[in-house]
Amino acid sequence: METEVIELDLSTQEGMEKAIVRARRTAFVARFVVLRESKRTRAHRSIEMMEWDDLTTVEELAARFRAAFVENGDNLGPVDRDLRRAMAHSFRSLKFFVEEYSLRATGNFIDALEDYARSNELLFVGDDHPKPGGWRLPMELRKLKRQLEAPEEKKGAKKQKLAAHPT
């Protein structure tokens, strides 16, 4: 499920526009992960499993994240504050990090959490980096995702196995 790295030609208008969409989304998700790190809600579980396409805008993704909190009945005051802060970060960081954030763009939240973990390892040497709190570990999420996708395959395998053994 790892996100494929897509090279963009930043010398063309189209390439730069795509890079900006990806960079803003990446900066938004990175900041949102940090802002919601100490919180634990059912909405987090829903967001952790989200995927998006390469040109999903930051506004579209923010709306999807907010909808997860609405569906789970969370207090929207802190959520809206964190969404606004993450959105503002996506604008501020953009002029400095378009190429970097564009290259780090992901197509799902699990990969974004891995990017966050890699960033922490680079920023905080040794045991000084922040410990996971509100988000589950990417390895745990990948395992869960495989389990959620596998039941249909297992059901088919059991039926075939049972049919192969006459009673």
Long-range contacts (C-beta under 8 A, 24 or more apart in sequence): 1-108, 1-110, 1-111, 1-142, 1-145, 2-111, 3-105, 3-106, 3-107, 3-108, 3-111, 4-107, 5-103, 6-54, 6-105, 8-102, 10-98, 10-99, 10-102, 16-98, 18-54, 18-55, 18-102, 19-98, 19-99, 19-102, 20-94, 20-98, 20-102, 21-55, 21-56, 21-57, 21-58, 22-54, 22-55, 22-101, 22-102, 22-105, 23-93, 23-94, 23-97, 23-98, 23-99, 23-100, 23-101, 23-102, 23-105, 24-57, 24-58, 24-90, 24-91, 24-94, 24-101, 25-52, 25-56, 25-57, 25-58, 25-61, 25-90, 25-105, 26-101, 26-102, 26-104, 26-105, 26-106, 26-112, 26-115, 27-89, 27-90, 27-93, 27-94, 27-97, 27-101, 28-58, 28-61, 28-62, 28-86, 28-87, 28-89, 28-90, 29-61, 29-86, 29-106, 29-109, 29-112, 30-89, 30-101, 30-112, 30-115, 30-116, 30-119, 31-85, 31-86, 31-89, 31-90, 32-65, 32-82, 32-83, 32-86, 33-112, 33-113, 33-116, 33-135, 34-116, 35-82, 35-85, 35-86, 36-82, 36-134, 36-135, 37-130, 37-132, 37-133, 37-134, 37-135, 38-133, 38-134, 39-78, 39-133, 39-134, 40-133, 40-134, 41-69, 41-72, 41-74, 41-134, 42-72, 42-74, 43-68, 43-69, 43-71, 43-72, 43-74, 43-79, 44-134, 44-135, 44-136, 45-136, 46-71, 46-72, 47-109, 48-109, 48-110, 48-113, 48-135, 48-136, 48-141, 49-109, 49-110, 49-141, 49-144, 49-145, 49-148, 50-108, 50-109, 51-107, 51-108, 51-109, 52-107, 52-108, 53-107, 54-105, 54-107, 58-87, 58-90, 59-87, 62-86, 62-87, 110-138, 110-141, 110-142, 110-145, 111-138, 113-137, 113-138, 113-141, 114-138
